[in-house]
Amino acid sequence: MFEIRVICDPADADRIATALTTAFATGAVRRRRSRDGERTRLYLTADHHPDPADWPTPEQAYAKAPSIVSEIGWTARTIATAECFTELDRDFYLRKAALLDRIALTNEPEDLFSDATETAHAAAVSLMDTDQPGLICDPRAYVRQQYALMATDNR
């Protein structure tokens, strides 16, 4: 992981930020005025995009997963029996994120901007932020990796 700082003309800031977030896996871009007030400073934490071979495919991650219908039932029962959401452990949130990922995968690649895809992404980001705040990677790939690890641990 590394930090990038760019000082540029304000008119170029959006184009530069887009290029950097495309070239690297990045955190949020922070913008500040330069000391002279005429330019913009961009700061971001970045890392190289992970090698796709480092992440399990959905088929690998969910090979031994219960059916989607079964997981929906488990999720609903778990929520119904919890007195409050603070009782729910990490495994619940991981299984929920994996369930939402699997549902979203049924729509992809035809509809990359469906509600299911957006919901799966949000659940994955939430899990990542809970596990390792500031981690930079594809959130849904992270869920698949963590689910595969959980499945391996629970043999």
MDAnalysis code that builds the backbone (N, CA, C; Angstrom):
import MDAnalysis as mda
import numpy as np

u = mda.Universe.empty(465, n_residues=155, atom_resindex=np.repeat(np.arange(155), 3), trajectory=True)
u.add_TopologyAttr("name", ["N", "CA", "C"] * 155)
u.add_TopologyAttr("resid", np.arange(1, 156))
u.add_TopologyAttr("resname", ["MET", "PHE", "GLU", "ILE", "ARG", "VAL", "ILE", "CYS", "ASP", "PRO", "ALA", "ASP", "ALA", "ASP", "ARG", "ILE", "ALA", "THR", "ALA", "LEU", "THR", "THR", "ALA", "PHE", "ALA", "THR", "GLY", "ALA", "VAL", "ARG", "ARG", "ARG", "ARG", "SER", "ARG", "ASP", "GLY", "GLU", "ARG", "THR", "ARG", "LEU", "TYR", "LEU", "THR", "ALA", "ASP", "HIS", "HIS", "PRO", "ASP", "PRO", "ALA", "ASP", "TRP", "PRO", "THR", "PRO", "GLU", "GLN", "ALA", "TYR", "ALA", "LYS", "ALA", "PRO", "SER", "ILE", "VAL", "SER", "GLU", "ILE", "GLY", "TRP", "THR", "ALA", "ARG", "THR", "ILE", "ALA", "THR", "ALA", "GLU", "CYS", "PHE", "THR", "GLU", "LEU", "ASP", "ARG", "ASP", "PHE", "TYR", "LEU", "ARG", "LYS", "ALA", "ALA", "LEU", "LEU", "ASP", "ARG", "ILE", "ALA", "LEU", "THR", "ASN", "GLU", "PRO", "GLU", "ASP", "LEU", "PHE", "SER", "ASP", "ALA", "THR", "GLU", "THR", "ALA", "HIS", "ALA", "ALA", "ALA", "VAL", "SER", "LEU", "MET", "ASP", "THR", "ASP", "GLN", "PRO", "GLY", "LEU", "ILE", "CYS", "ASP", "PRO", "ARG", "ALA", "TYR", "VAL", "ARG", "GLN", "GLN", "TYR", "ALA", "LEU", "MET", "ALA", "THR", "ASP", "ASN", "ARG"])
u.atoms.positions = np.array([
    [0.845, -1.163, 0.000],
    [0.000, 0.000, 0.000],
    [0.893, 1.228, 0.000],
    [0.432, 2.285, -0.650],
    [1.208, 3.509, -0.715],
    [0.274, 4.707, -0.787],
    [0.828, 5.870, -0.548],
    [0.078, 7.123, -0.605],
    [0.455, 7.860, -1.887],
    [-0.535, 8.467, -2.516],
    [-0.293, 9.279, -3.697],
    [-0.731, 10.703, -3.374],
    [0.111, 11.661, -3.750],
    [-0.243, 13.078, -3.623],
    [-0.039, 13.718, -4.981],
    [-1.042, 14.438, -5.432],
    [-0.981, 15.121, -6.719],
    [-1.338, 16.579, -6.485],
    [-0.579, 17.475, -7.074],
    [-0.917, 18.893, -7.073],
    [-1.235, 19.242, -8.515],
    [-2.445, 19.747, -8.747],
    [-2.878, 19.972, -10.121],
    [-3.794, 21.183, -10.233],
    [-4.088, 21.522, -11.451],
    [-5.055, 22.568, -11.739],
    [-6.431, 22.030, -11.319],
    [-7.261, 22.837, -10.674],
    [-8.579, 22.352, -10.252],
    [-9.409, 21.771, -11.399],
    [-9.241, 22.280, -12.595],
    [-9.995, 21.781, -13.748],
    [-9.599, 20.349, -14.105],
    [-8.406, 19.930, -13.729],
    [-7.924, 18.586, -14.039],
    [-8.159, 17.582, -12.914],
    [-8.598, 18.035, -11.756],
    [-8.679, 17.184, -10.572],
    [-9.569, 15.953, -10.778],
    [-10.755, 16.143, -11.347],
    [-11.653, 14.999, -11.542],
    [-11.063, 13.985, -12.513],
    [-10.480, 14.456, -13.599],
    [-9.897, 13.558, -14.595],
    [-8.731, 12.775, -13.999],
    [-7.913, 13.438, -13.201],
    [-6.770, 12.777, -12.571],
    [-7.246, 11.763, -11.532],
    [-8.221, 12.152, -10.720],
    [-8.754, 11.237, -9.701],
    [-9.337, 9.988, -10.361],
    [-10.058, 10.153, -11.455],
    [-10.628, 9.007, -12.167],
    [-9.529, 8.106, -12.715],
    [-8.500, 8.708, -13.280],
    [-7.391, 7.911, -13.822],
    [-6.695, 7.117, -12.725],
    [-6.500, 7.725, -11.566],
    [-5.829, 7.024, -10.464],
    [-6.688, 5.894, -9.910],
    [-7.995, 6.137, -9.768],
    [-8.862, 5.078, -9.230],
    [-9.041, 3.942, -10.233],
    [-8.808, 4.229, -11.504],
    [-8.843, 3.173, -12.516],
    [-7.546, 2.371, -12.513],
    [-6.433, 3.054, -12.342],
    [-5.117, 2.400, -12.403],
    [-4.789, 1.606, -11.148],
    [-5.345, 2.019, -10.001],
    [-5.029, 1.378, -8.724],
    [-6.305, 1.078, -7.950],
    [-6.196, 0.193, -6.989],
    [-7.256, -0.002, -6.000],
    [-7.043, 1.088, -4.969],
    [-8.009, 1.996, -4.823],
    [-7.790, 3.168, -3.983],
    [-8.846, 3.317, -2.907],
    [-8.466, 4.093, -1.905],
    [-9.435, 4.544, -0.922],
    [-10.052, 5.836, -1.441],
    [-10.769, 6.529, -0.587],
    [-11.415, 7.780, -0.990],
    [-10.365, 8.827, -1.344],
    [-10.667, 9.643, -2.332],
    [-9.776, 10.731, -2.739],
    [-10.082, 11.926, -1.838],
    [-9.048, 12.434, -1.173],
    [-9.206, 13.603, -0.324],
    [-8.674, 14.815, -1.075],
    [-9.454, 15.890, -1.105],
    [-9.076, 17.107, -1.836],
    [-8.816, 18.244, -0.860],
    [-7.763, 18.987, -1.138],
    [-7.411, 20.168, -0.337],
    [-6.917, 21.248, -1.290],
    [-7.032, 22.481, -0.879],
    [-6.444, 23.577, -1.658],
    [-4.941, 23.574, -1.456],
    [-4.224, 23.972, -2.474],
    [-2.772, 24.102, -2.318],
    [-2.499, 25.361, -1.498],
    [-1.286, 25.507, -1.049],
    [-0.948, 26.659, -0.208],
    [-1.136, 27.981, -0.931],
    [-0.891, 27.973, -2.237],
    [-1.074, 29.218, -2.990],
    [-2.541, 29.486, -3.324],
    [-3.423, 28.517, -3.052],
    [-4.848, 28.680, -3.272],
    [-5.279, 28.579, -4.724],
    [-4.334, 28.364, -5.611],
    [-4.662, 28.339, -7.033],
    [-4.736, 26.916, -7.596],
    [-4.219, 25.969, -6.869],
    [-4.230, 24.589, -7.340],
    [-4.930, 23.705, -6.321],
    [-5.125, 22.463, -6.695],
    [-5.784, 21.481, -5.834],
    [-4.792, 20.378, -5.509],
    [-4.814, 19.943, -4.246],
    [-4.017, 18.781, -3.839],
    [-4.959, 17.600, -3.704],
    [-4.575, 16.470, -4.264],
    [-5.317, 15.225, -4.139],
    [-4.471, 14.246, -3.342],
    [-5.077, 13.600, -2.359],
    [-4.396, 12.587, -1.556],
    [-5.227, 11.313, -1.609],
    [-4.574, 10.174, -1.804],
    [-5.288, 8.915, -1.738],
    [-4.358, 7.780, -1.383],
    [-4.920, 6.819, -0.679],
    [-4.211, 5.593, -0.357],
    [-4.484, 4.632, -1.496],
    [-3.451, 3.972, -1.975],
    [-3.617, 3.098, -3.133],
    [-2.838, 1.810, -2.956],
    [-3.190, 0.864, -3.766],
    [-2.469, -0.395, -3.845],
    [-2.654, -0.913, -5.261],
    [-1.802, -1.821, -5.651],
    [-1.960, -2.427, -6.960],
    [-3.223, -3.264, -6.953],
    [-3.883, -3.346, -8.105],
    [-5.047, -4.219, -8.192],
    [-4.597, -5.635, -7.886],
    [-5.363, -6.371, -7.085],
    [-4.958, -7.742, -6.781],
    [-5.020, -8.613, -8.035],
    [-4.178, -9.580, -8.068],
    [-4.165, -10.553, -9.154],
    [-5.436, -11.389, -9.028],
    [-6.224, -11.497, -10.101],
    [-7.469, -12.279, -9.998],
    [-7.255, -13.704, -9.502],
    [-6.065, -14.244, -9.694],
    [-5.793, -15.597, -9.219],
    [-5.747, -15.669, -7.690],
    [-5.593, -14.515, -7.031],
    [-5.534, -14.482, -5.572],
    [-6.915, -14.610, -4.916],
    [-7.970, -14.495, -5.695],
    [-9.322, -14.507, -5.161],
    [-10.077, -15.717, -5.688],
    [-10.865, -16.363, -4.837],
    [-11.649, -17.494, -5.349],
    [-12.743, -16.996, -6.298],
    [-13.052, -17.782, -7.284],
    [-14.185, -17.468, -8.150],
    [-15.463, -17.708, -7.352],
    [-16.582, -17.164, -7.803],
    [-17.835, -17.457, -7.096],
    [-18.101, -18.959, -7.013],
    [-17.795, -19.674, -8.085],
    [-18.015, -21.120, -8.084],
    [-17.172, -21.815, -7.021],
    [-15.934, -21.374, -6.856],
    [-15.060, -21.959, -5.836],
    [-15.539, -21.584, -4.440],
    [-15.861, -20.310, -4.245],
    [-16.248, -19.831, -2.915],
    [-17.539, -20.475, -2.421],
    [-18.503, -20.659, -3.330],
    [-19.818, -21.122, -2.918],
    [-20.086, -22.587, -3.287],
    [-19.038, -23.327, -3.574],
    [-19.188, -24.730, -3.999],
    [-19.965, -25.571, -2.992],
    [-19.742, -25.349, -1.718],
    [-20.394, -26.167, -0.690],
    [-21.455, -25.387, 0.090],
    [-21.843, -24.241, -0.452],
    [-22.826, -23.403, 0.236],
    [-24.217, -24.027, 0.139],
    [-25.026, -23.821, 1.169],
    [-26.423, -24.263, 1.087],
    [-27.126, -23.508, -0.056],
    [-28.283, -23.966, -0.440],
    [-29.022, -23.299, -1.516],
    [-29.359, -21.865, -1.104],
    [-29.620, -21.032, -2.096],
    [-29.999, -19.642, -1.814],
    [-31.273, -19.605, -0.973],
    [-32.244, -20.443, -1.297],
    [-33.504, -20.486, -0.540],
    [-33.230, -20.861, 0.919],
    [-32.374, -21.825, 1.131],
    [-32.016, -22.241, 2.490],
    [-31.353, -21.094, 3.257],
    [-30.457, -20.378, 2.593],
    [-29.768, -19.253, 3.254],
    [-30.720, -18.099, 3.552],
    [-31.679, -17.864, 2.663],
    [-32.691, -16.828, 2.941],
    [-33.461, -17.209, 4.208],
    [-33.840, -18.474, 4.312],
    [-34.546, -18.946, 5.509],
    [-33.705, -18.800, 6.758],
    [-32.422, -19.192, 6.678],
    [-31.536, -19.079, 7.840],
    [-31.401, -17.626, 8.262],
    [-31.232, -16.729, 7.278],
    [-31.077, -15.300, 7.576],
    [-32.329, -14.760, 8.255],
    [-33.496, -15.095, 7.719],
    [-34.755, -14.614, 8.298],
    [-34.956, -15.150, 9.717],
    [-34.681, -16.439, 9.928],
    [-34.826, -17.021, 11.274],
    [-33.852, -16.381, 12.260],
    [-32.635, -16.144, 11.820],
    [-31.625, -15.549, 12.709],
    [-32.034, -14.146, 13.129],
    [-32.505, -13.355, 12.182],
    [-32.948, -11.994, 12.505],
    [-34.168, -12.033, 13.419],
    [-35.096, -12.936, 13.145],
    [-36.335, -13.018, 13.936],
    [-36.077, -13.407, 15.387],
    [-35.042, -14.205, 15.621],
    [-34.781, -14.658, 16.989],
    [-33.793, -13.762, 17.743],
    [-33.186, -12.816, 17.046],
    [-32.243, -11.901, 17.714],
    [-33.024, -10.805, 18.434],
    [-32.605, -10.513, 19.648],
    [-33.280, -9.436, 20.382],
    [-32.908, -8.072, 19.830],
    [-31.684, -7.942, 19.339],
    [-31.278, -6.703, 18.669],
    [-30.097, -7.021, 17.741],
    [-29.841, -6.123, 16.817],
    [-28.806, -6.373, 15.814],
    [-27.401, -6.441, 16.397],
    [-27.192, -5.872, 17.570],
    [-25.859, -5.943, 18.162],
    [-25.515, -7.347, 18.626],
    [-26.538, -8.207, 18.737],
    [-26.310, -9.606, 19.114],
    [-25.723, -10.427, 17.972],
    [-25.957, -9.987, 16.757],
    [-25.561, -10.767, 15.589],
    [-24.050, -10.741, 15.424],
    [-23.471, -11.916, 15.174],
    [-22.017, -12.010, 15.077],
    [-21.532, -11.866, 13.635],
    [-20.228, -11.894, 13.479],
    [-19.615, -11.716, 12.174],
    [-20.087, -12.773, 11.182],
    [-20.256, -14.023, 11.637],
    [-20.695, -15.077, 10.732],
    [-22.040, -14.741, 10.088],
    [-22.926, -14.116, 10.860],
    [-24.209, -13.707, 10.288],
    [-23.986, -12.725, 9.146],
    [-23.187, -11.697, 9.402],
    [-22.965, -10.669, 8.380],
    [-22.196, -11.211, 7.176],
    [-21.295, -12.149, 7.400],
    [-20.593, -12.786, 6.281],
    [-21.570, -13.622, 5.455],
    [-22.379, -14.435, 6.107],
    [-23.332, -15.272, 5.372],
    [-24.367, -14.417, 4.643],
    [-24.782, -13.323, 5.276],
    [-25.737, -12.415, 4.625],
    [-25.100, -11.779, 3.387],
    [-23.865, -11.305, 3.508],
    [-23.174, -10.697, 2.363],
    [-22.967, -11.716, 1.248],
    [-22.636, -12.945, 1.617],
    [-22.455, -14.005, 0.620],
    [-23.782, -14.327, -0.063],
    [-24.858, -14.369, 0.695],
    [-26.177, -14.609, 0.121],
    [-26.526, -13.520, -0.891],
    [-26.327, -12.270, -0.507],
    [-26.628, -11.161, -1.407],
    [-25.730, -11.186, -2.645],
    [-24.476, -11.597, -2.474],
    [-23.568, -11.736, -3.610],
    [-24.085, -12.808, -4.569],
    [-24.500, -13.922, -4.031],
    [-25.005, -15.016, -4.865],
    [-26.278, -14.608, -5.604],
    [-27.149, -13.860, -4.955],
    [-28.361, -13.373, -5.616],
    [-27.980, -12.418, -6.743],
    [-27.052, -11.510, -6.475],
    [-26.616, -10.550, -7.500],
    [-25.980, -11.267, -8.688],
    [-25.253, -12.337, -8.423],
    [-24.607, -13.073, -9.507],
    [-25.621, -13.659, -10.495],
    [-26.845, -13.893, -10.037],
    [-27.856, -14.435, -10.955],
    [-28.275, -13.410, -12.003],
    [-28.054, -12.113, -11.743],
    [-28.385, -11.041, -12.688],
    [-27.204, -10.623, -13.554],
    [-26.020, -10.989, -13.171],
    [-24.827, -10.502, -13.856],
    [-24.389, -11.493, -14.913],
    [-23.742, -11.086, -15.965],
    [-23.268, -9.742, -16.280],
    [-24.293, -8.886, -17.006],
    [-25.515, -9.398, -17.240],
    [-26.512, -8.636, -17.993],
    [-26.840, -7.289, -17.342],
    [-26.956, -7.265, -16.022],
    [-27.355, -6.039, -15.332],
    [-26.387, -5.754, -14.186],
    [-25.339, -5.010, -14.493],
    [-24.318, -4.704, -13.486],
    [-24.745, -3.608, -12.518],
    [-25.887, -2.969, -12.774],
    [-26.326, -1.870, -11.921],
    [-27.698, -2.149, -11.313],
    [-28.003, -3.422, -11.117],
    [-29.294, -3.789, -10.535],
    [-29.306, -3.484, -9.037],
    [-30.508, -3.481, -8.478],
    [-30.644, -3.296, -7.028],
    [-29.910, -4.406, -6.287],
    [-29.980, -5.623, -6.825],
    [-29.309, -6.756, -6.177],
    [-27.796, -6.547, -6.149],
    [-27.242, -6.054, -7.233],
    [-25.798, -5.802, -7.293],
    [-25.399, -4.707, -6.315],
    [-26.166, -3.635, -6.276],
    [-25.861, -2.529, -5.360],
    [-25.985, -2.975, -3.903],
    [-26.989, -3.783, -3.600],
    [-27.178, -4.272, -2.232],
    [-26.049, -5.216, -1.833],
    [-25.640, -6.081, -2.756],
    [-24.525, -6.994, -2.481],
    [-23.242, -6.212, -2.233],
    [-23.022, -5.190, -3.025],
    [-21.822, -4.360, -2.858],
    [-21.841, -3.661, -1.487],
    [-22.982, -3.095, -1.124],
    [-23.091, -2.392, 0.164],
    [-22.854, -3.337, 1.341],
    [-23.416, -4.540, 1.278],
    [-23.209, -5.513, 2.362],
    [-21.743, -5.929, 2.435],
    [-21.103, -6.064, 1.284],
    [-19.686, -6.443, 1.244],
    [-18.814, -5.330, 1.830],
    [-19.110, -4.089, 1.479],
    [-18.353, -2.956, 2.018],
    [-18.515, -2.889, 3.534],
    [-19.724, -3.108, 4.009],
    [-19.982, -3.087, 5.453],
    [-19.165, -4.163, 6.170],
    [-19.136, -5.368, 5.616],
    [-18.345, -6.441, 6.218],
    [-16.859, -6.084, 6.214],
    [-16.380, -5.596, 5.087],
    [-14.959, -5.218, 4.985],
    [-14.602, -4.148, 6.005],
    [-15.463, -3.132, 6.129],
    [-15.194, -2.044, 7.074],
    [-15.212, -2.531, 8.514],
    [-16.029, -3.523, 8.800],
    [-16.072, -4.101, 10.141],
    [-14.816, -4.919, 10.415],
    [-14.400, -5.715, 9.426],
    [-13.231, -6.581, 9.589],
    [-11.920, -5.805, 9.593],
    [-11.740, -4.983, 8.570],
    [-10.453, -4.302, 8.380],
    [-10.690, -2.912, 7.806],
    [-11.018, -1.933, 8.644],
    [-11.249, -0.581, 8.120],
    [-10.048, -0.104, 7.294],
    [-10.336, 0.503, 6.164],
    [-9.279, 1.019, 5.304],
    [-8.748, 0.021, 4.291],
    [-9.232, -1.220, 4.348],
    [-8.787, -2.231, 3.394],
    [-9.208, -1.821, 1.992],
    [-8.299, -1.983, 1.034],
    [-8.588, -1.607, -0.340],
    [-8.565, -2.857, -1.200],
    [-9.742, -3.263, -1.659],
    [-9.864, -4.385, -2.588],
    [-11.302, -4.416, -3.088],
    [-11.593, -5.337, -3.975],
    [-12.957, -5.507, -4.460],
    [-13.787, -6.093, -3.311],
    [-14.788, -5.365, -2.826],
    [-15.542, -5.841, -1.662],
    [-16.203, -7.207, -1.860],
    [-16.766, -7.441, -3.020],
    [-17.442, -8.728, -3.235],
    [-16.427, -9.865, -3.344],
    [-15.260, -9.600, -3.899],
    [-14.205, -10.623, -3.918],
    [-13.768, -10.932, -2.487],
    [-13.728, -9.907, -1.639],
    [-13.381, -10.105, -0.227],
    [-14.399, -11.032, 0.448],
    [-15.691, -10.822, 0.181],
    [-16.730, -11.676, 0.763],
    [-16.519, -13.114, 0.315],
    [-16.239, -13.312, -0.966],
    [-16.025, -14.672, -1.483],
    [-14.817, -15.324, -0.816],
    [-13.754, -14.550, -0.644],
    [-12.559, -15.081, 0.013],
    [-12.881, -15.482, 1.451],
    [-13.555, -14.611, 2.176],
    [-13.872, -14.878, 3.572],
    [-14.860, -16.038, 3.704],
    [-15.813, -16.136, 2.796],
    [-16.764, -17.236, 2.828],
    [-16.052, -18.561, 2.559],
    [-15.158, -18.563, 1.577],
    [-14.391, -19.784, 1.268],
    [-13.553, -20.196, 2.477],
    [-12.950, -19.223, 3.167],
    [-12.162, -19.535, 4.365],
    [-13.054, -20.098, 5.470],
    [-14.245, -19.511, 5.648],
    [-15.171, -20.001, 6.661],
    [-15.609, -21.426, 6.321],
    [-15.908, -21.676, 5.066],
    [-16.333, -23.016, 4.645],
    [-15.231, -24.029, 4.878],
    [-13.982, -23.629, 4.652],
    [-12.838, -24.512, 4.881],
    [-12.666, -24.786, 6.382],
    [-12.834, -23.743, 7.202],
    [-12.681, -23.877, 8.657],
    [-13.784, -24.746, 9.265],
    [-14.972, -24.750, 8.657],
    [-16.116, -25.470, 9.228],
    [-16.324, -26.851, 8.636],
    [-15.322, -27.426, 8.031],
    [-15.462, -28.764, 7.433],
    [-15.955, -29.766, 8.423],
])
